[in-house]
């Protein structure tokens, strides 16, 4: 999980890594927007060799939800 959180913070510009926890509701982050969602899709493809869809992103709530998708 820590590796996932480290990768997630890399797609953000101004969010401090220390506030990112498994239970963080990522859509509540000030930096979350459509561009960040595209960067998340790219991160999944490059780092995890997984495809994540817009629907996956819409249905997920927390960073842990996204992490579980990366593990599939």
C-alpha positions in Angstrom: 0.0 0.0 0.0 2.8 2.4 0.8 4.3 2.0 -2.6 0.9 2.8 -4.1 0.5 5.9 -2.0 4.0 7.0 -3.0 3.1 6.5 -6.7 -0.2 8.4 -6.2 1.4 11.4 -4.6 3.7 11.7 -7.7 0.7 12.6 -9.9 -0.1 15.4 -7.5 1.7 18.7 -7.4 0.9 20.2 -4.0 -0.4 17.5 -1.7 1.8 16.4 1.1 2.4 12.6 1.2 1.8 12.5 4.9 -1.9 13.2 4.5 -2.5 10.3 2.1 -3.8 7.2 3.9 -5.6 4.1 2.7 -8.9 5.7 3.9 -8.3 9.0 2.2 -11.2 10.0 0.0 -9.2 11.0 -3.0 -11.9 12.9 -4.8 -11.9 15.3 -1.8 -8.3 16.3 -2.4 -8.0 19.9 -3.6 -5.9 18.7 -6.6 -8.4 16.1 -7.8 -9.7 17.0 -11.2 -10.1 15.4 -14.7 -6.4 15.8 -15.5 -5.4 14.0 -12.3 -7.8 11.2 -13.3 -6.0 10.9 -16.7 -2.7 10.8 -14.9 -4.1 8.1 -12.6 -5.0 6.0 -15.7 -1.5 6.5 -17.0 0.0 5.5 -13.7 -2.0 2.3 -13.6 -0.9 1.5 -17.1 2.8 2.2 -16.6 3.4 1.1 -13.0 1.0 -1.7 -12.6 0.3 -2.7 -16.2 -3.4 -2.6 -15.4 -6.2 -0.8 -17.2 -8.4 1.3 -15.0 -11.6 2.8 -16.5 -13.4 5.9 -15.8 -16.2 3.8 -14.3 -13.6 2.2 -11.9 -12.5 5.7 -10.9 -16.2 6.8 -10.4 -17.1 3.7 -8.3 -14.0 3.9 -6.1 -14.1 6.2 -3.1 -10.9 5.8 -1.1 -7.2 5.3 -2.1 -7.6 1.7 -0.8 -10.3 1.1 -3.3 -7.9 2.2 -6.1 -5.2 0.1 -4.5 -7.4 -3.0 -4.6 -8.0 -2.4 -8.4 -4.2 -2.3 -8.9 -3.9 -5.7 -7.1 -6.4 -7.4 -9.4 
